[in-house]
Amino acid sequence: MDLLRFITCGSVDDGKSTLIGRLLYDSKSILADQLEAVERASKHKNDGEIDLALLTDGLRSEREQGITIDVAYRYFQTPARKFIIVDAPGHIQYTRNMVTGASNCQLAIVLVDARNGVVEQTRRHSLIASMLGIPHIVVAVNKMDLVDYSEDVFSNICIQYAELAKKLNAKQVTFIPMSALNGDNVVDPSQNMSWYEGPTLLNYLETVELDHDVNLTDARFPVQYVIRPQTPDLHDYRGYAGKITSGIFRKGDSVTVLPSGETSTVEAIEFFEEVKDEAFAPMSVILHLADDIDISRGNLIVKSDSQPVVSQNIEALLCWMDTKELKVGSKYTLQHGTFRSRCVVRDIAYQLNVNTYEETEGVESLKLNDIARVVLKTAQPISFDPYSRNRVNGGAILIDETSNVTVGALMLM
């Protein structure tokens, strides 16, 4: 059974938390004690309705204000698939929270209030989803009950978002009309929108094709740990432990170790004490090479006929996540997979307006939640793929050298 990790995003009060609550409630994925707790928290309501948003809005401040502040994660499964739900906040001041939550997602549900259509926060979250390379986008036109389940309203919103999607080069966009509050087209088909012939949200989540979302072309293996037992009976044992982030490795493959450029062949592949002829992403394995090469944590093993970029001069899209400003000339630690190197910010090529998609040049500093294209110089060469080609090997973070806090998310170009 495969796993789908998806994020819900969109404008404030579009009903993201209610949608997740409805999805869990109608699919019978709520434990009895959780349901009792939500019923107790909802008992102050005169109409006796259960506030489904309380299933995800767990912070006290979220419950008091009726908004989502931090990223919330929920797990559930159906007979068809396992799911991890990421509930992202809609407010602009929590852009960094959304980037963090969406970075590992395969699908984004962008909620649109049927009364308001496409608004600035819809554009901002759609841009971030596109930047992060999320291949599947579901536009959930919510609160259709407040517009009398009008087909014309739904069609107009589809036209608006389709124009937006052209600018973002979105790969796959699906539109679903729904009412999260009443459960229309969330788990069960709506009796109020007979004109809609597409899938319900849960049906789409269960059936969306994920096989092509994993890069199986470019074989990449960041070394996490070198296993070299100091016992007489295993004195010839040398293995390299890690997780295959993309591609396929087979016994006998010619491989290159980066950044040194040393070459060898795969002699054996261990997987849970079994010897395999091949392994693929995202398996965690131990590789054995035919030659004794100086390899340590942070090195990258790749197939020799499919090599990444190796450079000290890096261009990347950056989402700044710290209250302290980033300035040209600032120094940080760049972490890419298991590799770390000091780096300096050489230039800010432009700052991107996440609401209008305009590029502003001549910027000398970035503030919290700003997104920009930056130029970095690293102390040691790093081995990476463009983020648009290989998300796992094209992502990196910036770490403050004094506080050790993650201050930036990078999409390498």
Secondary structure, DSSP 8 states (H G I E B T S, - for coil): --EEEEEEEESTTSSHHHHHHHHHHHTT---HHHHHHHHHHTTT-TT----GGGGT--SHHHHHHTS--S-EEEEEE-SS-EEEEEE---SGGGHHHHHHHHTT-SEEEEEEETTT-S-HHHHHHHHHHHHTT--EEEEEEE-GGGGTT-HHHHHHHHHHHHHHHHHHT-SEEEEEE-BTTTTBTTTB--SS-TT--S--HHHHHHH---GGGS--SS-EEEEEEEE---SGGGTT--EEEEE--BSEEETT-EEEEETTTEEEEEEEEEETTEEESEEETT-EEEEEESS-----TT-EEEETTS--EEEEEEEEEEEE--SS-EETT-EEEEEETTEEEEEEEEEEEEEE-TTT--EE-S--EE-TT-EEEEEEEEEEEEEE--TTT-TGGGEEEEE-TTT--EEEEEEE-
